[in-house]
Amino acid sequence: GNIYEVGGRLNVGVDVGADGTAPGGDPATLTIESGVTVFGRSGADYILVNRGSQIFVNGTRQNPVIMTSQADVTNTQANPDTAIGEWGGLVILGRAPINRCRDAATPGTVACNNLVEGVSNPDAVYGGALPGDSSGSIQYLQVKYPGFEIAPGNELNGITLAGVGSGTTFEYVQVHNSSDDGIEWFGGTVNGRYLIVTG
């Protein structure tokens, strides 16, 4: 039943790099218990899990975790059926292989990484050579009214999975009324099941 506000960009850890040796890298873990609501006030409020860090969303069928907007929490939406883009969303960056490198690197190697869309100041990097990389576990999560356009063609999605590895659990997830893609994958090897995108 607890409610928490995300103010701006919430970084989980500091990027450890594709091989865990990035200068200043510092992994961290964010755990969100069942029944918790997390909200943002605007499109600039979002959660970013950096490479080497993990998020554990421990929702249950009876008490899912909800990530939503302040307007939803306070029942101040003009029309909940058409409300979109009221907060940023969830971005998870992993060290699994990708096939589009920002430098002249071989796809799927440690040297192959890229900048994730929708994130700037500073940019955020994903990719590596660890197919089984784990960014944690997400179960029974509802993400409502997310998405935000940084610039044309560069948006935050409801959930962004970038270079996320197969060691990550991703199941029983709903994204509702996102202003951009509900869920967008950029490379990686993560498997998802029981996913639904509405609105």
Disulfide bonds with the S-S distance in Angstrom:
Cys101-Cys112 2.09
